[in-house]
Amino acid sequence: MARRTEWPGDSSDSSRAEKELPPLDPGEQARAICLRLLTGMPRTRKQLADALHKRGIPDEVADDVLSRFEDVGLIDDAAFAGAWVESRHHGRGLARRALARELRTKGVDSAVIDEAVAQLDPEQEEATARELVDRKLRSTRGLDRDRRLRRLAGMLARKGYPEGLALRVVRQALEEEGEDTDGLDTEAF
């Protein structure tokens, strides 16, 4: 059996060195936590504040650190919201209502949310709804028309599209496919 050679910097040496270092003051801890979290992906001020609170950083220290990060541009809720709307609308096809709900859960201010979702115009939102329906339409072939309507409109509703828009887009898609939509039961939706 071969003997393991101990090198300087082995885990046993580094853990010993870490134990001998004085603990960081809360401000340094807060900065380190924020930087580590921001390295992975952008975050809102509230998300960072929650992480600092969970790790026991005093609120006044957290506020100071977060304000400083905002001053230097490392935290920007408006930029976060704009990027979130762009990404989630084009990537997942989410409508304004669903995007606003997601941003609220991330702690973004209502005025910032309104501004971010306003970048999606109604025509763009409708075009995205049409693309979503076109992709899903094929998988509903063979079902009766009421079931197709419910499935397609339900998919749009889960993505935050208003009922009127969802029904209009689905009806148009079914009509273009040659499906008779005059007798569709829209009350079932």
Beta strands, then each sheet from edge to edge (+ up, - down):
end
